[in-house]
Structures are given as C-alpha cells and as structure tokens.
Amino acid sequence: MRTSWLILLVVGFVALARSQSMPACASDCLAKFLPNSTCAPTDSACVCADVALMGNVQVCTLESCTIKESLTAENATKTLCKAPIRDDTAVTPIVTAVSGLVAIVCVILRVADRIPQKQQKFQWADLCVVISLCLAIPMGILEFYMSSDGFGKDIWTLPFDKITRIVKFTWLTEIFYMCVIGFTKMALLLLYYRVFPTQPFRKLVIASMVVCALYIPTFALGIAVHCIPISYTWTSWTGETKGHCMNLNAFAWAHAIINIVFDIWIIILPVPQLFQLNLGLRKKIHLVLMFSIGFFITIVSVVRLTSLVKFANSVNPTYDNVPTAYWSVLEAFVSIICTCLPAIRSLLRKVFPSCFGSTSDPNSDSRTYRISKPSPLHSADISKSVNHTVSVYPRSGDSDVIELVHNGDSKDPRYNDW
C-alpha cells in the first residue's frame, strides 16, 4: 500500500511540483486514511469524491499541522482535485462604489440646501451626517484594498501576508461601521428634537440621544480592544502569537440585535406625534412614510444579521465574510442617504417649485386670500374685494423640517408649508 501511495504522489501531485508541495504532516494523514477508502490510490477523482476520506484527512491535518501548513495542504488538495476557483472579489467594491457615491451626492445636496439662504444655519444634525460620511469613506476605501488583497477568495489560496492584512482591515472597517451607524442615529434623533416641540416627547428624544451617545464609544471601543494586545486581532489566526480575545461572534451578535431594536425604536418614536397633527389622512400617511425610511435600514440590518450566522462558524473568513462586509457597507451608506432625504426634498422644492409645490420665494409661504365685504354705499349695492397676502418665514435652519410637518393650530413657522 505504501507503494500505491507513492504512485498517487507521482501521478496526482506532479502538477503541484511547480508551485508548492503537500506538507509532510498532511501527506502522512492522507497515507494513514487512504487504505480505508474503496478508491484505488491512483484514482484521484474517486479519492477527491470520497467525503469520509477527505473529512478524516482534514481533521487529522488540523490536529497534526500548523495553521499555515493546513492552509497549504488544503490548497494543494483543492488543486489536485481540480476544485473550481471561487472569486467574489468584485462584489464588495461594486456595492461600496454605488452606495458610497449616492451617499456623497446626498450629503453634498444636504449641505447645499444650507448655503444659498442667509437664514439657513448648519445644525448639529448636519454635523452628525458629515461626520458619518467622513467615517464611511475610509471604511469604503478599506473595502477596496481588502478586495485587491483577495477578500472574496478562499483563504487557502491567499498568501499569508495578505490574509493578515485582510484581517487587520476588517477590524478597522468594523470600528468605522459602529461609528457611522451611531452618528446617523444621532442625526435622526436631533431632527426629531427640532421638529416636535412637546416637552414629554423631547424628554424621550433626549433619553434616546443619551443612549446613542453611549452606544457609539461602547461598541467602537469594544471592537478596537477586543484582543489584548491589539495586534493579536490580526495575528491570532496564525497560531504563532500570544494573546487573548473576547468572543467576537457574541459581541457582533449583541451589537446587531441592539442595533435592530434601536432602529425600530427610532422608527416608531415620532409616529404618535405625526398622527396628532391637524392634517388630512393622506398627508399623515405621507409623513409617516417619510419618517419610516429607516425601515429599509432595519431590513438591511436584519439581512446582515443572517450573514453573521454563517460567518460565526466559518473556517474560510476571506470568502464567507463577503456578505457581511457588503451588507455592512450598504447599511452604513444607506443610513446616511436616509438622513439626507428631508433636506434634499427641501432643496428640490427650491430648484423645481412646480414639481414639488414650493412657492416662488423659497423663504416664504405666501398665500393670497380673497375677501369680499359690503361697501358702505349700500344704496348702490356695490361690493369691494380686498386681497390680503400673508408671507410666513421659516425659522433659521429649519428648511429640512418645513417640508415634513404642519400643525393647523400652531403658529410655529416650521409648520407652514403643509
């Protein structure tokens, strides 16, 4: 049987001689379990299709070889068995480029809405959105670097130094992701605070902002220092360095669940206030839909959570983590886009008043009322018509709010466009 094993090596691994050889520890494992197979030693197709044999060899290899040797053996085995080469390196860059470009345009439009009018002021919500974009851009750039290093390919096909760099960049993108998601939540809460003046509601918003303010550093720092020393985060996979880490999968799951719950809370928070407005049903539904754009973010968060299930048990993270990566990028950029939509609508009303129902003066809501009243000359039975034009100006910095809410009984200029 040893002779047959040598024949297998000669016939089966001749193609591998030019590139890399099977580690001795893995060869010993194959020699140990090959006699138990019903396949002829020279029938490489049968050997590759023998699931029980390959499973036993893989377990033996993991126990007998170092991690790097195990990856080399896996690559040699896949090459021998002519396994298909999987390559999803283009997926994440495409998602990043498209969603990132749209987010950048949306933030530019939001900022542009503040510039033309002297009454417009840069608000705290605007600052949060700009910070989110500034954090999301390097996150997206890192995704491009990761893909160029082989993120999207099977881990055993990659050079060891590129694996280390991919793990390091993944760690950095997770930190950026935590911050982006937190700042976009804060931007929405700040919008709520400005739109709705009732004190009980504002107390809820303030409490939510406090939670959000704690949410950002807690999870960002949790990811940043989840391994001690920090460098162990991207070197631990080799098994050659010393350190300790907390359970990253449990941490990621905890964050994902809390993130989804917080998203739902932000969505339902303004709904009672919206239905208390003195508006028609159609406009109320319109407003609820406008404030419920966060539902899409929540859906993306749920889909991302499902991708974590596979990643949690993966021994091939450079390939299996691709869905988690592009859903995270999509969630980050879409959340930025959603926070900009009210301001974009305000800008479009100014640029295309006929399409978005704006008045001729973007700073005023000018309505004309025709009132007929009897003239003092009763004998002539003459009536005189008087035209009154009332112009209402929005409060500084509230252009993104004007388009959303109107209270028929309120004199607050934020509510005049409805």
C-alpha positions in Angstrom: 0.0 0.0 0.0 2.9 2.3 0.6 4.0 1.7 -3.0 0.5 2.7 -4.1 0.7 5.8 -2.0 3.9 6.7 -3.8 2.3 6.2 -7.1 -0.5 8.5 -6.1 2.0 11.1 -5.2 3.8 10.8 -8.5 0.6 10.8 -10.6 -1.5 13.2 -8.6 0.9 15.8 -7.4 3.1 16.2 -10.4 1.1 19.2 -11.4 1.7 20.7 -8.0 5.5 20.4 -8.2 5.9 23.7 -9.9 4.0 25.7 -7.4 4.0 24.2 -3.9 4.2 20.7 -2.3 2.0 19.0 0.1 3.3 19.4 3.7 4.7 16.2 5.2 2.2 16.3 8.1 -0.7 16.3 5.6 0.8 13.6 3.4 1.1 11.4 6.5 -2.6 11.9 7.2 -3.5 11.0 3.7 -1.3 7.9 3.9 -2.9 7.0 7.2 -6.6 7.0 6.0 -6.2 6.1 2.3 -6.2 2.4 2.9 -9.7 2.7 4.4 -11.0 4.1 1.2 -12.6 1.9 -1.5 -10.9 4.1 -4.1 -7.8 3.0 -6.0 -4.8 5.0 -4.9 -4.2 6.2 -8.5 -7.9 7.2 -9.0 -7.6 10.8 -7.9 -11.2 11.6 -9.0 -12.5 8.8 -6.7 -10.3 9.9 -3.8 -11.4 13.5 -4.1 -15.1 12.5 -4.2 -14.7 10.3 -1.0 -16.3 12.6 1.5 -15.5 10.4 4.5 -11.8 10.1 3.5 -11.4 13.8 2.9 -13.1 14.6 6.2 -10.8 12.3 8.2 -7.7 13.7 6.4 -8.8 17.3 7.1 -9.4 16.6 10.8 -6.0 14.8 11.0 -4.3 17.7 9.2 -5.7 20.3 11.6 -4.5 18.3 14.5 -1.1 17.5 13.1 -0.1 20.6 11.2 0.2 24.2 11.9 -2.4 26.6 10.6 -0.2 27.7 7.7 0.6 24.1 6.9 -3.1 23.2 7.0 -3.9 26.0 4.5 -1.1 24.9 2.2 -2.4 21.3 2.3 -5.9 22.5 1.6 -4.7 24.5 -1.4 -2.7 21.5 -2.7 -5.7 19.2 -2.2 -8.1 21.6 -4.0 -5.7 21.9 -6.9 -5.2 18.2 -7.2 -9.0 17.6 -7.1 -9.5 20.4 -9.7 -11.9 22.2 -7.4 -13.5 25.3 -9.0 -11.8 28.6 -8.2 -14.2 30.9 -6.4 -13.8 34.6 -6.8 -16.2 37.2 -5.3 -13.6 40.0 -5.0 -15.7 42.3 -7.2 -18.9 42.2 -5.2 -18.0 44.4 -2.2 -16.3 47.1 -4.3 -19.3 47.4 -6.6 -21.7 47.7 -3.6 -19.3 50.2 -2.0 -18.9 52.3 -5.1 -22.6 52.6 -5.9 -23.9 53.2 -2.4 -21.0 55.4 -1.5 -21.4 57.7 -4.5 -25.1 58.1 -3.8 -24.4 58.9 -0.2 -21.7 61.5 -1.1 -24.1 63.2 -3.5 -26.9 63.2 -0.9 -24.6 64.8 1.7 -23.5 67.5 -0.8 -27.1 68.3 -1.6 -27.9 68.5 2.1 -25.1 70.9 2.7 -26.0 72.8 -0.5 -29.5 73.3 1.0 -27.9 75.3 3.8 -25.7 77.6 1.7 -28.0 79.8 -0.6 -30.1 81.4 2.1 -28.6 83.6 4.8 -31.2 82.4 7.3 -30.0 78.8 6.9 -27.6 77.6 9.6 -25.5 74.5 9.9 -27.2 72.4 12.5 -26.0 69.6 14.9 -27.8 67.1 12.8 -25.9 68.3 9.7 -22.6 67.9 11.6 -23.5 64.3 12.6 -24.3 63.4 8.9 -21.0 65.0 7.7 -19.1 63.1 10.4 -20.8 59.9 9.4 -19.8 60.4 5.8 -16.2 61.2 6.8 -16.1 57.9 8.7 -17.8 55.9 6.0 -15.5 57.0 3.2 -12.3 55.4 4.7 -14.4 52.3 5.5 -15.3 52.1 1.8 -11.6 52.6 0.8 -10.5 49.8 3.0 -13.0 47.5 1.3 -11.3 48.2 -2.0 -7.9 47.4 -0.5 -9.2 44.2 1.0 -10.7 43.1 -2.3 -7.4 43.8 -4.1 -5.7 41.6 -1.5 -8.1 38.7 -2.2 -11.0 39.3 0.0 -13.7 37.2 -1.7 -11.4 34.3 -2.4 -10.9 31.1 -0.4 -8.4 31.7 2.4 -6.1 28.8 1.4 -5.5 30.4 -2.0 -4.1 33.6 -0.5 -0.5 34.5 0.6 -0.2 34.6 4.3 0.8 38.3 4.5 -2.4 39.2 2.6 -4.5 37.2 5.0 -3.0 39.2 7.9 -3.7 42.5 6.1 -7.3 41.5 5.3 -8.0 40.6 8.9 -6.5 43.9 10.0 -8.5 45.9 7.5 -11.7 44.0 8.5 -11.1 45.1 12.1 -10.7 48.7 11.1 -13.9 48.6 8.9 -15.9 47.3 11.9 -14.8 50.2 14.0 -15.8 52.7 11.3 -19.1 50.8 10.8 -20.0 51.1 14.5 -19.3 54.9 14.5 -21.2 55.6 11.2 -24.3 53.8 12.4 -24.2 55.6 15.7 -23.9 59.1 14.2 -26.7 58.6 11.7 -29.0 57.5 14.5 -28.0 60.7 16.4 -28.8 62.8 13.3 -32.3 61.4 13.1 -32.9 62.0 16.8 -31.7 65.6 16.5 -34.1 66.1 13.7 -37.0 64.8 15.9 -35.9 67.2 18.6 -36.2 70.2 16.3 -39.5 69.1 14.6 -41.6 68.2 17.6 -41.8 70.9 20.4 -43.8 69.0 23.1 -41.8 68.5 26.2 -42.7 64.9 27.0 -41.7 63.8 23.5 -38.5 65.8 23.7 -37.6 64.1 27.0 -37.9 60.8 25.2 -35.7 62.1 22.4 -33.1 63.3 24.9 -33.0 60.0 26.7 -32.6 58.2 23.3 -29.7 60.6 22.4 -28.0 59.7 25.7 -28.3 56.0 24.9 -27.0 56.7 21.4 -24.1 58.8 22.8 -23.1 55.8 25.0 -23.8 53.3 22.1 -21.1 54.8 19.8 -18.0 54.6 22.1 -19.1 51.4 23.8 -19.2 49.3 20.6 -16.4 51.1 18.8 -14.0 50.7 21.7 -15.3 47.1 22.2 -14.2 46.2 18.7 -11.0 48.2 19.0 -9.7 46.4 22.1 -11.5 43.1 21.9 -8.0 41.5 21.7 -5.1 42.1 24.0 -2.6 43.1 22.7 -4.4 44.8 19.9 -2.1 43.4 17.3 -3.3 40.0 18.3 -6.5 40.9 16.4 -4.8 40.4 13.1 -2.1 37.9 14.0 -4.0 35.4 16.1 -5.1 33.4 13.0 -1.5 32.2 12.5 -1.4 30.5 15.9 2.2 31.8 16.2 1.5 34.7 18.6 0.2 35.0 22.1 -2.7 37.0 23.4 -6.4 36.6 24.3 -9.6 37.9 22.8 -13.2 38.1 23.9 -15.8 36.2 21.9 -16.1 38.4 18.8 -19.1 36.5 17.4 -21.1 37.0 20.6 -20.1 40.7 20.6 -21.2 41.1 16.9 -24.5 39.4 17.6 -25.2 41.6 20.6 -24.5 44.7 18.6 -26.6 43.5 15.7 -29.6 42.8 17.9 -29.3 46.1 19.9 -28.9 47.9 16.6 -32.1 46.5 15.2 -34.0 47.2 18.3 -32.7 50.8 18.4 -33.7 51.2 14.7 -37.2 50.1 15.4 -37.4 52.4 18.4 -36.3 55.4 16.2 -38.9 54.5 13.6 -41.9 54.3 15.9 -40.8 57.2 18.2 -42.4 60.0 16.1 -45.4 58.1 14.8 -47.8 59.2 17.7 -46.7 62.8 17.2 -47.3 62.6 13.5 -50.9 61.4 13.9 -51.7 64.2 16.4 -51.1 66.8 13.7 -54.1 68.6 12.3 -53.7 67.1 8.8 -55.7 65.1 6.4 -55.2 61.3 6.3 -53.3 61.4 3.1 -50.7 63.9 4.4 -50.4 61.9 7.7 -49.7 58.8 5.7 -47.2 60.7 3.6 -45.4 61.9 6.8 -45.3 58.5 8.4 -43.8 57.1 5.2 -41.2 59.9 5.1 -40.2 59.2 8.7 -40.3 55.5 8.2 -37.5 55.5 5.6 -35.5 53.9 8.4 -37.4 50.7 7.8 -35.1 50.0 4.9 -32.1 50.4 7.2 -33.7 47.9 9.6 -34.2 45.4 6.8 -30.6 45.7 5.8 -29.6 45.2 9.5 -31.7 42.0 9.7 -30.2 40.7 6.4 -26.7 41.5 7.8 -27.6 39.6 11.0 -28.4 36.5 8.9 -25.0 36.7 7.2 -23.3 36.7 10.7 -24.8 33.2 11.2 -22.6 31.7 8.5 -19.6 33.8 9.4 -19.7 32.7 13.1 -18.9 29.1 12.2 -16.6 29.8 9.2 -13.1 28.4 8.7 -12.9 30.4 5.5 -13.5 34.0 6.5 -12.0 35.7 3.5 -14.7 34.1 1.4 -17.6 33.6 3.8 -17.4 37.1 5.3 -18.1 38.8 2.0 -21.9 39.1 2.5 -21.4 40.5 6.0 -19.0 43.1 4.5 -21.1 44.4 1.7 -24.3 44.4 3.8 -22.4 46.4 6.5 -21.2 48.9 3.8 -24.7 49.1 2.4 -26.3 49.7 5.8 -23.7 52.5 6.6 -24.2 54.4 3.3 -28.0 53.9 3.1 -28.4 55.2 6.7 -26.5 58.4 5.6 -28.7 58.6 2.5 -31.9 58.3 4.6 -30.9 61.1 7.0 -30.4 63.4 4.0 -33.8 62.9 2.2 -35.8 65.6 4.0 -33.2 68.2 3.2 -32.9 67.0 -0.3 -36.6 67.4 -0.7 -36.3 70.9 0.6 -33.6 71.7 -2.0 -35.6 70.2 -4.8 -38.7 72.4 -3.8 -36.5 75.4 -4.4 -35.0 74.3 -7.6 -38.1 72.7 -9.1 -41.0 74.6 -7.4 -43.6 73.4 -10.0 -42.8 69.8 -9.3 -42.5 69.9 -5.5 -45.1 72.5 -4.7 -42.8 75.3 -3.5 -43.8 79.0 -3.5 -42.0 81.5 -5.6 -40.0 82.7 -2.7 -38.2 79.8 -1.0 -38.1 81.7 2.3 -41.7 82.5 2.5 -45.0 80.8 2.4 -47.1 83.4 0.6 -50.8 82.7 0.4 -53.5 85.1 -1.0 -57.0 85.2 0.5 -59.8 87.0 -1.4 -62.3 88.5 1.0 -65.5 90.2 -0.2 -67.3 92.5 2.1 -70.1 95.0 1.7 -69.2 98.6 0.7 -70.6 101.5 2.9 -72.5 102.5 -0.2 -75.4 100.2 0.5 -77.7 102.0 -1.9 -75.5 101.3 -4.8 -75.3 97.6 -3.8 -71.6 97.7 -4.6 -69.1 95.3 -3.1 -65.4 95.7 -2.8 -62.8 92.9 -3.0 -59.7 93.2 -0.8 -56.7 90.9 -1.4 -54.6 90.1 1.6 -51.2 88.5 1.1 -49.6 86.8 4.1 -46.0 85.9 4.0 -44.6 83.5 6.6 -40.9 83.0 7.0 -39.3 79.8 8.4 -37.2 79.9 11.5 -33.4 79.8 10.8 -32.0 76.4 9.9 -35.3 74.5 9.6 -35.6 74.0 5.9 -35.5 70.3 6.2 -38.3 70.4 8.8 -40.7 72.7 6.9 -41.4 70.1 4.3 -42.4 67.5 6.8 -44.8 68.8 9.5 -47.7 71.2 9.8 -49.9 71.8 12.7 -53.1 73.6 11.7 -53.4 75.3 15.0 -49.8 76.2 15.5 -48.1 79.5 14.7 -44.7 77.9 14.6 -43.3 78.8 11.2 -41.8 75.3 10.9 -45.3 74.0 10.1 -46.3 76.4 7.4 -45.7 74.5 4.2 -48.4 72.0 4.9 
